[in-house]
Amino acid sequence: MKKKQLNGSATEVEAAFYDALNRADLDALMALWADDDEIVCIHPGGPRLVGHRAIRESWGIILEHGGLHIMPSLLHETHNLMSSIHSVVEGVTAASGEPAHLVASNVYIKTPKGWRIVLHHVSVAPGPVPLQNPAQILH
């Protein structure tokens, strides 16, 4: 099967990333990452994973039982010609069945193949699910 080249915006790559997660399509998911061996993924509460092999193995374990049903929202984007940094709230369902949310940072770079992921970092978010973008918080 020929892999689809995604040459659109970083936002389109992000949509394809969450679509692949929701469909448990590991090949489609990994095709969205940059070819660089220095790519990084950090799952909630997990260690820093560097490189295609470690990242693919971790997603393989996570997706072996099916898709994740993550709905990203509240995108905050900062970009220039060659990079785009996205902060999103990931809506998920907790083990208890209650709605929950995570916060994710996704970093994209412009490559000869189009926009590709170089970092995906997710943390458990405290408190209730936000309804709108919070005021800027300095830390």
N, C-alpha and C positions, 0 to 999 in steps of 0.2 A: 504494500500500500504506500503510495506516495504521500510524504508529509506535506501538509499545507504550509506555505510560507506566509507568515503574518508580518506584513510590512507597514501596518497602520501605526497608530499612536500608542504611547505607553498605556493609555487608558484602555485601548482595545486589547492589548496584551494582558492587562490585569483582568479584564472580563473573561478572556480565554483561560487564564489561570484558574479562576474560581469555577468556571464551567468544567474544566478538566477535573478539579477536585470533587465537584459534585457528582460527576459521572464515574469517578474512580478510574480515570484514563491516565495511567502512569506515563505512557509514551508521549501523549499530547502534553502533559504537564512538563515533562523534562525537555521537550522541544522548545519550550518558552524561555529556558535558562540560557544565559550567555555561554559561549564556548570556553570561556576563561576558567582555568582550574581553581581560581581564587574565589569562586562564588560561595555564598554563605547562607545557611538556613538555620534558624533557631526556633524550635517548637516550644510551646508554653511549658516552662519548667524544665526544659531540656538543655543539653550542652550545645555549644556552637559546632555545627557541622560544616566542614570546608571541602569543596570539590564535588564533582558530579557523582562519584561512586557513593560517598557517604550520604549525600542528599537523596539520591535515587533509592538506596537501601532503606532509608528512614521513611520515605513516602510509600515505598512498597509495603512496609509493615503496617503503616497507618491505613492504607487503602485496601488491604487484602480482604476486608469484610464489607467493602462497598464504599459508596460516596459519603461525603461529610455533611452535605446540606448546609453550607455556609453562605450567608447573604451579606456581602460587604455593603456598607453605607457610610455616609458622612465623610466622603472623600475630602481630604485636604491635600492639595498638590502644590509642589514647588518644582519648577523645571527651567532648563535652559536648552540650548540646541542639542546637547549631547547627553544630558542626564535628566531624570525625573524621579522625584521622591514623593511617594504617596503614603499618607497615613489614613487608615480606614478603621472603622468599627466593624468587626465581624459578628454578625448575629448567628448564634448557634442554639442548639437545644441541649441543656445540661442532662446528665445521667438521670436526674430526678424527673425529667420531662418538662421542667420549667425553662422559659427562655433565659438565655445567658448571653454574654458578649465577651469578646476578646478585642484587643487592640493590636493592629498590625502595621508594620512599616515595610513597604515594598519599594525597592530601589531598582530603577531601570537605566540602562545605558543604550545609546544608539550605536548599533554595530552594522557591518556590511549586510547582515541578514535582517535588519530592522531593529526595533526595540526589543531588548531582552532583559530578563531578571538577573540581577547580581546579588540581591539580598532580600530575604523574606524573614522577618523577625516578628514573632507573635508572643504576646503576654496576656495573662488573665487580667481582666479589667475589674477594678473594685466597684461596688455600688450598683445602682440600678442602670438599666439600659438607657443610654442618653437619647433624648428626643431631638436634639439639635446640636450644632457645633458649640462646644463649651468656649468660654472666654479663654484667651491665651493665658497659659500658666507658665511662669518662668521657674526653672529649678536649677 
